[in-house]
Amino acid sequence: MGVAAGPIRVVVAKPGLDGHDRGAKVIARALRDAGMEVIYTGLHQTPEQIVDTAIQEDADAIGLSILSGAHNTLFAAVIDLLKERDAEDILVFGGGIIPEADIPLLKEKGVAEIFTPGATTASIVDWVRANVRQPAEA
């Protein structure tokens, strides 16, 4: 990995019908305060809208916040769309109310990391810094 050409760019998204976005906003602010560029998509985004935004914004990662119980469907849809659009270099991570039993299945599908309630903003920032691929300077 080379030296970053700029700050890490992260799309933070709330897919599906879940209308509770406090956690997503806290994470977006923590990432921003850590020097990352954050694009917050707002509530009720479709997987297509999230992937479109990530590609248009040249994002390095997508952070999904899901509290609705639809995590298996929504994470898989985002991962599948990234594959279809040849954008698998965009790392997907997420958090929310996700049962421990579902985490290995989500990781098998390609989700890089899941943060559950109790994860600190510092641990999420540290994980993003350590795991998001940054473009090398030419």
KOLBAMI-780993 format. One record per residue: z, y, x of N, C-alpha, C, O in turn. Coordinates in steps of 0.2 Angstrom, whole numbers, plus 5000, padded with zeros to 4 digits. Each point is the difference from the previous one (the first is absolute). Example, Ala and Ser with C-alpha at 12.3 -4.5 7.8 and 13.67 -1.06 7.14 Angstrom:
// KOLBAMI-780993
503949725066500050064996500050065004500349995005499350064993500150065004500350054996500150065003
// end
This chain:
// KOLBAMI-780993
500049945004500050064996500050065004500450015005499250044994499950065004500550054997500449994995499550075008500450064998499750024993499450004999501050024996499850024994499650075000500150045004499349964992499650065000500350054995499850065000500749924997500350054995500649964997500149945001500250094994500549974997499849944995499550004998501049965001499949944996499950034993500350044998499249934998499850024994500249954995499749945000500750074995500349954995499850034993500250054998499549904998500050024993500649964997500149945001500350104995500549974996499850004993499850054997500349895000499750004993500549964995500449965002499550064992500449974995499549964995499750034995500149915006499549974996500349974993500649995000499050014995500249974994500350044995500050065001500449914995500350044995500750035001500350034996500049955010500650025002500150085000499650035004500850004993500150075000500650035004500150065000500249905004500650025004499750015007499949955004500150114998499750025007500550035005499850025005500849984994500550035004500049975007500050035005500049904995500049975007499450015004500050015006499449994990499450025004500050075003499750015005500650034991500050075002500550015006499850045005500749924995500550005006499649975006500150035006499649924993499649975006499550055003499950005006499750034989499550045002500350065004499750025005500850014993500350055003500349985007499950035005500449914996500349975006499449995005500150025006499349964992499549995004499750065002499850015006500150044990499850075001500550035006499750035004500949974994500550035005500049975007500250035005499549904995500049975006499350025004499849975005499850074992499450035003499449964998499450015003500649954992499449974997499750044995500350044997499149955002499650034994500149964995499849945000500450084994500149964994499650034994500050064999499649894998499750024994500349964994500049945000500350104996500449974994499550004994499850054998500149894999499550004995500250014993499650024995501149985004500350014993500049944997499949945002500350064991500249944996499449974997499450035000500649914998499649964996499350005003499550014997500449975010499449995003499849935000500349955000499050044999499749945000499949985007500050045005500049894997499849985006499450035003499950025006499649994990499350035002500250075002499750035005500750014991500150075002500450005007499850055004500649914997500450005006499649985006500050045005499649914994499549995006499550055001499950025006499850014989499650055001500350065004499750035004500949994994500450055003500149995007499950045005500349904997500149985007499450005004500050025006499449964991499450005004499850075001499850025005500250024990499850075000500450045005499850055003500949944997500450045004500149975007500450025004499249934998500049965006500749985002500350025006500149954989500749985001500049945005499649965000501050045003500249955005500349944996500049945002500450084992500449964997500150024992499950064999500249894997500250014993500749984999500149945002500350104995500749984998500050004993499950054997500249895000500149994993500750004997500449965003499850074992500650004997499949974993499750024996500749925003499949964994500749984997500349965003499850064991500649984997499949974993500549974997498950025001499849974994500049934999500049974995500049995011500049935000499349985000499949945001499650105000499349985001499850005007499450015002501149985003499850015007499549945002499650025004500549924994499549955002499350024998499549995004500450034990499350024998499750065004499550015002501050054998499750065003499950005007499550035003501049945001499949995007499449965002499650025004500349934992499449965001499350034999499550005003500550044991499450044999499950055005499450015002501150035001499950055005499749965006499550025003500849934999499849965006499249974999499650015005500349974989499349974999499550065000499549995003500750074994499550055001499950035007499450025001501149985003499950025007499549955003499650025004500549924995499649955003499250014998499650005004500450014989499350014997499650065003499450005001501050055001499850065002500050015008499950055003500249895000500050005007500550055003499850035005500849974992500550055002500749965002500550034999499449915003500649965002500450035005500649985002499250075002500450035005500550054997500450025004499649994990500550044997500649954998499949964996500650055007500649964999500450024994500050054998500249894998500350014994500749985001500249945002500350104995500749985000500350034994499650044996501049945002500250024993500749995000500449975004499950054990500749994998500150014993499550014996501149985002500250004993500449944998500449975004499650024990500449944997499649945000499649984996500449995010499649945001500549945002500350005005499649944991500549955002499849975007499549995002501149995001499949975007499549945000499749995005500349974989499649945000499250025000499649965002500350104996499350035000499750035006499450005002501150025003499850035006499549965004499550025003500749914999499649965004499349994997499550005003500450004990499450004997499650065001499350005001501050064998499750065001499750015008499550025001500949955003499850015007499449955002499650025004500449924993499449965000499450034998499549995003500650054992499450034997499750065004499550035000501049995005499750065005500550065000499850055003500749954993500550065000500449995006500349955002499750115002500349995007500750005000500349975004500050074991500850004999500250024993499650044997501049945001500250024994500850025001500349975004499850094994500750035000500350004993499750024995500949955005500349994994500650054999500150045005500249974989500650055000500549995005500249955002500050115001500550005006499650015007500450015004499049984996499650025006500150075001499950044996500249985011500150075001499450045002499549965001500450104998499450045001499949995008499450005002501150005002499950005007499749935002499550005004500749954992499749935002499350004998499549965003500350074991499350004998499650045005499449985002500850085000499650045005499949975006499550005003501149965000499949975006499549944999499649995005500449974990499549954999499350035000499649975003500350084993499350035000499850025007499449985002501050055001499850025007499949945005499550015004500849944995499949945004499549964998499749965004500050044990499649954997499350034998499549964999500550115000499350024997499650025006500250035005499249944995499550015005499850075000499750034995500350005011499850075001499350005003499949965005499750094993499350005004500150025007500450055002499349925003500050025007499650065001499550014997500750045008499650055001499349985004500149955004499450084995499449985003499950035007499649995004
// end
